[in-house]
Amino acid sequence: MMDAGRHPNIKLMTYCEIEQVSGYVGHFQVRVRQRPRYVDINLCTGCGACVEACVFKKGVPNEFDEGLSRRRAAYIPMNGQGVPMKAVIDEDACLLLSKGKCVKKCMEVCPTNAINFDQKEEFIDLEVGTIIVATGFDKFDPGRLSAFGWGKSPNIIDGLQFERLSSATGPTKGEILTSEGKKPERVAIIHCVGSRDANANRYCSRVCCMYALKHAHLVRDKTGAEVFEFYMDIRAFGKGYEEFYERVQEEGVYFVRGRGAEVVVLNNGQIQVKAEDTTLGIPVAINVDMVILETAMEPQRDAARVASLFGLSRSADGFFQEAHPKLRPFHTNTEGVFLAGTCQSPKDVPDTVAHASAAAAECLSLLSHGEVVISPQTAVVNEELCSGCKTCLTLCPYSAISFVVRDTTGVAQINEALCKGCGTCVAACPAGAITARHFTDQQIIAEIEGLFRVPVTTGG
């Protein structure tokens, strides 16, 4: 990300949201809403003086640390590692912006006078040739499955929280500690929380097995605690993954073949994990100091809104639908819009990088041609027959039809760069004003007649 921020041909627009997208391949118009960060990024040096001076000492849960620490109203995203490394002021947490009462210590200490509480949101209009959607994934909320005891103990955490615990920039500076500040002696890791479950998501999230093994390795390495992995089966499909699985077994991790059935918080504060060991055919109950729930990958919460903005389809599991799972895995049915990474399906890092690189290469190839080749199989409107009923406008899956005013009424008009020739409008038009090129009624009837024609043989 730092390399991207320094690249002369890349413009990073942070703290922004896309409000509107129109146009077509080679000629998209995108409206971007720039939220006020109340800090002039051209003046801010990222020194952090405003963060230290912020009088909101109580703070709010730190999103980057998954709520395991707290941050102030003035902060530098990602615990000071954000790109660009510039401060931002949270308008919901700031006492001045939310309540109108603050001594403005941050403004007094800022050496470059970068803080500006008069900033307002702005709208920026862009014209682009292609679009890559890389909105990522959301983690499964374990609270949706009551059996895992989520929220009943601070020592029941999910995989991302454990990642922050074990990170040198995390709340414990890389030490793996319980909420009491002690190293755990026994840790349980539960696979497939929210994946391969009829009560949550039926699909496999692909990454859970391997990051569960990684977490077991980190616990053993940093604390020496006993580790119990509750799993259905290990899916170590990548390069070097099976070897890592064998290495973790050699490190003394106990593998219990059986999904964790229930997590119970005991009166003494310890946590008990109940399951069935399907290998031995017996129920087990193990008392531990910490439970790590390896949660599923899910589509982003605003996936429906993003799909509507860019004209994307979604598969049954909620991820964005590719044009073809094998031949066009990063294309969409909207020409010029491509998918990258886990917005399309659960992926690990190598697969995500490959997927995103392919999408970027396709964009470069498309733009380098200077012209866009469109299919000749598009629909066309006979304006003399069109009554302007607008039936086709709402039915078109590609938003290729617009309404153009003509005299006192108006007619439908089809953008050939967007039309895919699916024929929906042709079938729905009550006036018969829309036809599909190369698929007219006369041509289709002639094909049917030719199909059923009986060959006639002459004498001899």
matplotlib code that plots the C-alpha trace (Angstrom):
import matplotlib.pyplot as plt

x = [0.0, 2.9, 4.2, 0.8, 0.6, 4.0, 3.3, 3.1, 0.2, -1.9, -4.2, -5.4, -8.8, -9.3, -12.3, -14.5, -17.6, -19.0, -22.4, -23.3, -22.1, -23.3, -22.1, -20.5, -17.2, -14.6, -16.9, -18.0, -19.0, -18.4, -19.5, -17.4, -18.4, -15.3, -16.1, -14.5, -11.6, -11.2, -7.5, -5.8, -3.9, -1.6, -0.5, -0.6, 2.8, 1.4, 3.4, 0.6, 0.7, -3.1, -3.7, -1.7, -3.4, -7.0, -8.9, -11.3, -9.2, -11.9, -11.9, -14.0, -13.3, -10.5, -11.8, -8.3, -7.7, -11.2, -12.3, -9.5, -8.1, -9.5, -8.6, -9.2, -11.3, -8.2, -6.2, -4.1, -5.8, -4.4, -2.6, -0.4, 0.3, -2.5, -1.7, -1.5, -0.2, -2.4, -4.6, -8.4, -10.9, -13.9, -16.9, -19.1, -16.5, -15.1, -16.6, -16.5, -18.2, -20.8, -21.5, -20.0, -17.8, -14.1, -11.0, -9.5, -6.1, -5.5, -5.5, -3.1, -0.4, -0.6, 2.7, 1.4, -2.1, -3.5, -6.7, -9.8, -13.2, -14.9, -14.3, -17.5, -18.1, -17.4, -18.5, -15.9, -16.8, -14.5, -14.5, -12.9, -12.6, -12.8, -13.7, -12.3, -14.5, -12.3, -14.5, -13.3, -15.2, -16.8, -16.3, -19.1, -20.6, -20.3, -23.2, -25.5, -24.7, -25.5, -23.8, -20.3, -20.9, -19.8, -19.9, -20.2, -16.4, -13.7, -11.5, -13.8, -12.3, -12.4, -9.6, -9.1, -8.9, -6.3, -4.4, -4.3, -3.2, -0.3, 0.8, 3.6, 1.4, -1.5, -2.9, -0.5, 2.6, 2.5, 2.1, -0.8, -2.6, -6.0, -8.2, -6.7, -3.2, -1.9, -0.5, -3.1, -2.2, -4.8, -6.3, -9.1, -9.4, -12.8, -12.9, -15.7, -17.6, -20.3, -19.0, -20.3, -23.3, -26.9, -27.7, -25.2, -23.3, -23.2, -20.0, -16.4, -14.5, -11.2, -8.9, -10.1, -8.2, -4.9, -5.2, -6.4, -3.2, -1.2, -2.9, -2.1, 1.6, 1.7, 0.2, 2.6, 5.5, 4.7, 3.1, 3.9, 0.2, -1.7, -3.7, -6.8, -8.1, -11.7, -12.2, -14.4, -11.6, -8.5, -8.5, -4.8, -5.0, -2.3, 1.4, 3.3, 0.0, 0.1, 3.6, 2.7, -0.2, 2.3, 4.6, 1.9, 1.1, 4.7, 4.7, 2.3, -1.1, -4.0, -6.5, -10.0, -12.0, -15.4, -17.0, -17.2, -20.8, -21.0, -18.8, -19.8, -18.4, -17.9, -18.4, -14.7, -14.2, -12.8, -14.3, -15.4, -15.6, -17.9, -17.7, -17.8, -14.5, -15.8, -12.5, -13.0, -16.7, -16.9, -18.1, -15.3, -15.4, -12.1, -11.6, -9.5, -8.4, -9.0, -11.2, -10.5, -13.4, -12.2, -15.1, -16.3, -15.8, -19.1, -20.0, -19.8, -22.9, -23.4, -22.9, -26.5, -25.9, -22.6, -24.2, -26.9, -24.3, -22.2, -24.9, -23.5, -25.2, -24.8, -24.6, -26.7, -24.2, -24.3, -20.8, -20.6, -21.2, -18.5, -19.3, -18.1, -16.5, -13.6, -13.3, -14.1, -13.6, -12.9, -15.2, -18.8, -21.8, -21.3, -18.7, -15.7, -16.4, -14.1, -13.9, -10.8, -10.3, -12.8, -15.7, -16.2, -15.7, -13.6, -9.9, -6.5, -3.8, -2.0, -5.3, -6.4, -3.2, -3.5, -7.2, -6.5, -3.5, -5.6, -8.3, -5.6, -4.1, -7.5, -8.1, -4.7, -5.3, -8.8, -7.5, -4.5, -6.6, -8.2, -11.4, -14.1, -15.4, -19.1, -21.3, -23.5, -26.2, -28.0, -31.6, -33.0, -36.1, -38.4, -39.4, -42.4, -44.0, -42.7, -45.5, -43.3, -44.8, -41.3, -42.0, -38.5, -36.7, -37.3, -36.8, -33.4, -30.7, -27.9, -29.5, -29.0, -32.3, -33.1, -36.1, -35.8, -38.4, -39.8, -42.4, -45.2, -44.3, -41.1, -39.5, -37.1, -33.5, -30.9, -27.2, -25.5, -22.3, -24.3, -26.8, -25.9, -28.7, -30.4, -33.8, -35.7, -36.9, -37.8, -40.1, -41.7, -42.4, -46.2, -46.1, -43.6, -41.3, -38.1, -36.3, -33.1, -30.6, -29.8, -32.7, -35.8, -39.0, -38.7, -35.1, -36.1, -39.1, -36.9, -34.5, -37.3, -38.7, -35.2, -34.8, -38.0, -37.9, -38.0, -35.5, -37.0, -35.2, -35.8, -35.8, -32.7]
y = [0.0, 2.4, 1.7, 2.5, 5.7, 6.9, 5.9, 9.0, 7.5, 6.3, 8.7, 7.4, 8.8, 7.9, 8.5, 8.4, 6.7, 6.2, 7.7, 7.2, 5.4, 5.9, 5.4, 2.4, 0.8, 3.5, 6.2, 5.7, 8.8, 8.2, 10.6, 10.3, 11.7, 12.9, 12.8, 15.6, 14.3, 17.7, 17.5, 19.1, 16.1, 18.5, 20.1, 17.1, 15.3, 12.4, 13.4, 12.3, 15.4, 15.8, 12.2, 12.7, 16.1, 14.9, 15.4, 12.5, 10.1, 7.6, 6.9, 4.5, 0.9, 0.7, -0.9, -1.9, -3.8, -5.4, -3.7, -5.0, -1.5, 2.0, 5.0, 8.8, 11.0, 12.2, 9.3, 7.9, 4.9, 1.4, 2.3, 4.8, 2.7, 4.0, 5.1, 8.0, 8.4, 11.3, 12.0, 12.0, 13.2, 11.0, 13.3, 10.9, 10.8, 14.3, 16.4, 19.6, 18.1, 16.0, 18.2, 21.6, 21.5, 21.1, 23.2, 22.3, 21.2, 19.3, 22.6, 24.3, 21.6, 20.9, 22.3, 22.8, 24.1, 21.2, 20.8, 22.5, 21.9, 23.9, 21.2, 20.0, 17.0, 17.4, 15.6, 14.7, 13.7, 11.3, 10.0, 6.5, 3.8, 0.7, -0.1, -2.8, -3.7, -4.9, -4.4, -7.5, -9.5, -9.3, -11.7, -13.8, -12.6, -15.6, -14.1, -15.5, -19.0, -19.0, -22.4, -20.7, -18.4, -15.3, -12.2, -14.3, -14.1, -11.7, -14.8, -16.1, -14.3, -14.6, -15.2, -11.5, -10.5, -13.2, -11.7, -8.4, -10.0, -11.7, -8.6, -6.4, -3.4, -4.8, -4.0, -6.3, -5.6, -9.2, -11.0, -13.6, -12.8, -13.5, -10.6, -11.1, -10.3, -13.8, -16.2, -19.0, -22.5, -24.2, -22.9, -24.3, -23.5, -24.2, -24.5, -23.7, -21.1, -20.0, -22.1, -25.5, -25.0, -25.2, -22.6, -20.1, -20.5, -23.8, -23.0, -23.5, -20.3, -22.0, -20.0, -21.1, -24.4, -22.8, -19.7, -22.0, -24.0, -20.8, -19.6, -23.0, -22.6, -19.0, -20.1, -23.0, -20.8, -17.8, -19.3, -23.0, -23.6, -26.8, -26.3, -28.3, -28.0, -29.0, -29.6, -31.6, -32.2, -30.2, -28.7, -27.9, -27.4, -24.9, -25.0, -26.1, -26.2, -30.0, -29.7, -27.0, -29.1, -31.9, -29.5, -28.3, -31.9, -32.4, -29.3, -31.1, -29.7, -32.0, -32.4, -33.4, -34.6, -33.1, -29.7, -27.9, -28.4, -26.0, -23.4, -22.9, -20.3, -21.9, -20.2, -20.0, -18.1, -21.0, -22.0, -25.5, -26.7, -29.7, -31.8, -35.3, -37.0, -38.8, -40.7, -42.3, -42.1, -40.5, -37.1, -34.8, -31.8, -29.8, -26.8, -24.0, -20.5, -19.1, -20.0, -18.9, -19.0, -19.3, -17.4, -17.6, -15.1, -13.4, -10.7, -7.2, -5.8, -3.2, -5.7, -5.2, -1.4, -1.9, -4.4, -1.9, 0.9, -1.1, -3.2, -6.5, -9.8, -11.8, -15.5, -17.5, -17.0, -13.2, -12.7, -10.9, -13.1, -13.5, -13.8, -17.4, -19.4, -20.8, -18.9, -15.4, -15.5, -11.8, -10.4, -9.3, -9.1, -5.3, -4.6, -2.7, -3.7, -6.3, -8.2, -8.6, -10.7, -11.9, -9.8, -12.6, -15.5, -16.6, -16.7, -16.8, -14.2, -15.9, -16.5, -12.9, -11.5, -13.6, -12.7, -9.0, -9.0, -10.7, -8.0, -5.2, -6.8, -7.0, -3.3, -2.4, -4.5, -2.9, 0.6, 0.2, -0.7, 2.8, 1.3, -1.0, -3.9, -4.5, -7.4, -7.0, -9.0, -6.1, -4.9, -2.0, 0.1, 1.1, 4.6, 4.7, 1.8, 2.7, 4.0, 5.2, 2.8, 2.3, -1.4, -2.3, 0.2, -1.6, -5.1, -4.6, -6.4, -4.2, -0.8, -0.3, 1.4, 5.0, 7.1, 10.0, 12.7, 13.0, 15.8, 15.3, 11.8, 9.9, 6.7, 4.1, 4.2, 1.4, 2.0, -0.6, -0.5, -1.8, -4.1, -7.8, -9.0, -11.1, -10.4, -9.6, -6.3, -7.9, -10.4, -7.8, -5.0, -4.8, -2.9, -5.2, -2.1, -3.8, -6.4, -8.3, -8.0, -11.4, -12.9, -11.5, -13.4, -14.1, -15.5, -17.7, -19.1, -19.8, -21.7, -23.8, -24.6, -25.6, -27.8, -29.8, -29.8, -33.4, -34.0, -34.8, -37.2, -37.3, -40.4, -42.4]
z = [0.0, 0.7, -2.8, -4.2, -2.2, -3.6, -7.2, -9.5, -11.5, -8.6, -6.7, -3.4, -2.3, 1.3, 3.6, 0.5, -0.7, -4.2, -4.5, -8.1, -11.2, -14.7, -18.3, -19.9, -20.6, -21.6, -20.4, -16.8, -14.7, -11.0, -8.3, -5.1, -1.7, 0.2, 3.9, 6.1, 8.1, 9.8, 9.0, 6.0, 4.6, 2.6, 5.9, 8.3, 8.8, 10.8, 13.9, 16.2, 18.4, 18.1, 19.2, 22.4, 23.1, 22.5, 25.8, 25.1, 27.2, 27.6, 23.9, 21.8, 20.8, 18.3, 15.1, 13.9, 17.1, 16.8, 20.0, 22.2, 22.8, 22.7, 20.6, 21.0, 18.8, 17.0, 15.7, 12.9, 11.2, 11.7, 14.9, 13.1, 10.0, 7.7, 4.2, 3.8, 7.4, 8.2, 11.2, 11.2, 13.7, 14.4, 14.3, 16.4, 19.2, 19.1, 21.9, 19.8, 16.7, 18.6, 21.6, 20.8, 23.9, 23.8, 24.6, 21.2, 22.6, 19.3, 17.4, 19.9, 19.6, 15.9, 14.5, 11.0, 11.8, 9.8, 11.9, 10.4, 12.1, 9.3, 6.7, 4.9, 2.7, -1.0, -4.1, -6.7, -10.3, -12.1, -15.6, -15.9, -18.6, -16.4, -12.8, -10.5, -7.5, -4.6, -1.5, 0.4, 2.9, 6.2, 9.1, 10.4, 13.7, 16.1, 18.2, 15.6, 16.9, 20.6, 21.3, 21.1, 24.0, 22.2, 24.5, 27.7, 28.4, 27.2, 26.7, 23.9, 20.9, 17.2, 14.7, 13.8, 17.5, 18.0, 15.1, 16.8, 20.1, 18.4, 16.4, 17.6, 16.9, 18.8, 22.2, 24.0, 21.8, 20.5, 23.8, 23.9, 27.2, 28.6, 29.8, 33.2, 31.8, 32.1, 29.6, 28.9, 29.9, 27.7, 24.5, 22.4, 18.7, 17.0, 13.2, 10.8, 13.0, 10.5, 7.6, 6.4, 8.7, 7.7, 10.3, 8.9, 5.6, 3.7, 1.8, 3.0, 3.6, 2.5, 4.7, 8.2, 8.5, 7.7, 9.8, 12.7, 12.3, 12.2, 15.4, 17.1, 16.1, 17.5, 20.8, 21.2, 20.2, 22.4, 25.4, 25.4, 26.3, 25.5, 22.3, 21.3, 17.7, 17.2, 13.5, 11.0, 8.5, 7.6, 4.1, 3.5, -0.3, -1.0, -1.7, 1.4, 3.4, 4.1, 5.3, 7.7, 9.0, 9.7, 11.4, 13.8, 14.7, 15.5, 17.8, 20.1, 19.2, 20.1, 17.2, 18.2, 15.1, 15.8, 15.5, 18.9, 20.0, 22.9, 24.8, 28.5, 30.9, 34.3, 37.7, 38.3, 35.0, 33.1, 29.8, 28.9, 25.4, 24.7, 21.5, 20.2, 19.2, 16.1, 15.8, 19.2, 19.2, 22.7, 24.0, 25.4, 27.6, 28.0, 30.3, 28.8, 29.6, 26.1, 23.1, 19.6, 17.1, 13.5, 11.8, 8.2, 5.4, 4.4, 1.8, 3.0, 4.7, 1.9, -0.9, -2.1, -2.4, -4.2, -6.6, -7.4, -8.0, -10.5, -12.0, -10.6, -10.0, -6.8, -6.3, -3.9, -1.1, -1.5, -3.1, -6.4, -9.4, -12.0, -15.7, -15.8, -13.0, -15.1, -18.3, -17.0, -13.2, -12.7, -15.3, -14.6, -16.9, -16.9, -19.5, -18.1, -14.5, -13.0, -9.6, -7.5, -4.4, -1.8, -3.0, -5.5, -3.2, -0.2, -1.1, 0.7, 0.0, -2.9, -4.8, -4.0, -5.4, -8.6, -9.0, -8.6, -10.9, -13.6, -13.3, -13.5, -16.6, -18.3, -17.6, -19.0, -22.1, -22.6, -22.2, -24.4, -27.4, -27.4, -28.8, -27.4, -29.4, -28.7, -29.7, -32.8, -31.1, -29.5, -29.3, -31.3, -30.8, -33.7, -32.5, -34.7, -32.8, -29.3, -27.1, -24.3, -21.7, -20.0, -19.3, -20.7, -18.5, -15.3, -16.8, -18.4, -16.2, -17.6, -17.3, -21.0, -21.8, -21.2, -21.9, -24.3, -24.7, -28.1, -28.8, -26.2, -25.2, -25.5, -26.6, -25.2, -26.4, -26.1, -25.4, -27.6, -25.4, -22.5, -24.2, -24.1, -26.4, -23.7, -25.3, -22.1, -23.5, -26.8, -25.1, -22.7, -25.1, -25.4, -28.7, -30.3, -30.9, -29.8, -31.9, -31.4, -34.2, -35.8, -33.8, -35.4, -35.4, -39.1, -38.7, -35.7, -37.6, -40.6, -38.4, -36.9, -40.3, -41.5, -38.5, -39.1, -42.9, -44.3, -47.0, -50.3, -52.6, -56.3, -58.6, -59.0]

ax = plt.figure().add_subplot(projection="3d")
ax.plot(x, y, z, "-o")
ax.set_aspect("equal")
plt.show()
